[in-house]
C-alpha cells in the first residue's frame, strides 16, 4: 500500500482526500489487465475506461460553468494515483489535458463550446 500521509498536508482539502480515495478504489478495479504490446490500443482502451469512470472531466473545465477552473491539486492527485497503477494510465490521462487544458484556459468561447464537451 502506498504511503498517503501527504493527503494530510494543509493545502489539500477534504474534497481532495475524497477524490484520491474514490480514484484509488476505482483504479484498483479498472486499471488492470492492460495489454502493453500495442501501446496505441492500450491508450485508447485506458482513455475509454477513464471516460466511463468520469475521470476525464478533471482534465477540462465545463464551458457551461463560467466559474469552473482547472484544479491543479486534483490533477496532481489523479496523475499520482493513476501512475501507481499503470504508467500508461497516467500518460493517457495527461494527454487528454494537453488539448483540453489549453482550450479551457485560453480558448475562445466557440472553441470551448465545440471541443470541450467531446
N, C-alpha and C positions, 0 to 999 in steps of 0.2 A: 504494500500500500504506500502510495506517495505521501510525503510529508506535506500537509496542507495547513500548517500553522501560519503561513503567510496570510491566510484569509482573515486572521485576527488583527492584521495591521490596520491602523486607524483610518486609512484612506479608502478601505473597502467598506461598503455599506451592506446592510442586511440583504438587499436585493442582489448584490454581487455574490455573497455567500450562497444564496438560494440558487442563483444561476449556475454557479460552479457545481453545486450538489446535483441539480437536475441534469446538467450535461454529463456529469460523471456517471450517473445512473443510466442515462440514455446511451452513452458511448459503450458502456460495459456490455450492453445488449446488441448494439447496432454497428459497432466498428470492430468487426471480427470477420475472419474468413475472406479477407481482401486478397485477390489474386494479383500479385505484383509482376507477373510475367508480361502482361500487357498493361503498361502504365497508363496509357491513354484511356483504355476501357476501365481501369480501376478508378481513375479520377472521375470519369463520367458517372460511374456507379456511386462513388462517395458523394459527389455533388447531389445526385438524386436522393441519397439517404439523408444528407443534411437538409435538403429542401423539404423532404417529407417530415422530418423532425422539427421543422420550422426554425432551424438554427441560422439559415441564411438571412433572415430578417435583420440580424445584428450587423450584417455587412453593409447595410444601406439605411438611409432614413426614409421614412414614409412621406412621399410627396404630398399626401393629403393632410399631413400633420405639420403645420408650419413651425411648431415649437420643438419638433423632434431633432435630434442631433446624434452623431456617432458617439458612442461611449467607449473611449479608449480602454478603460479598465475592464469593461466587459469583453472587448475584443482580445485583450491580453489573456484573460482567464479562459476564454474559449480556445484560443490557439494553444495555450499551455496544456489544457486538458486533452484536446484532440491529438496533440503531438505525443502525449504519453501513451495513447492507444495505438496510433499509427502515424508515422511522419507524412504519409500521403493524405491523411485526413486533414491534418493541419495545412498542408500545401493546397489542397483542394478548396478549403475554406478561404484561405488567404487570397487565392487567385480571384475569387468572386468579388472580394473587396477592392481589388485593383481598379476595376472599372466603376463599380457602383459607388465606392467611396469618393472618387474624384467627381463623379456626377452629382452625388449627394451634396458635396461641399461647394462645388464651383459651377455646376451645370446650369443651363438656362431652365426656365420652367417647362419649356417644351421638351427638352432632353429628359428632365426628371419624369415628366408625365409619360413619355414614350418608353424609356428604358427601365426605370426602377421597378415598376410592377411586374416586369418579366422575371 
